[in-house]
Amino acid sequence: MLGMILLAADAIAKLGAAVGGGIAAIGAGIGIGKIGGSAMEAIARQPESTGDIRSNMIVIAALVEGVALFAVIVCALALFL
């Protein structure tokens, strides 16, 4: 009986890790999309500051992508370890 409970708990933990990795990837995609959309609106309003806006957009998108990659790696480690 205890073995069955432990197997179910392990399966639920792996399912949670997989769902967490998916949510992290989806959240990063939504966040980067919003960053890009806001940057395009800002460039349309002030075309003379295109370089500054673009560089800030790239830095913020890289930070979001880094956090998402870290979350996916943690979820993958939880799946396989």
Secondary structure as UniProt FT lines:
FT   HELIX           2..45
FT   HELIX           47..49
FT   HELIX           50..80
//
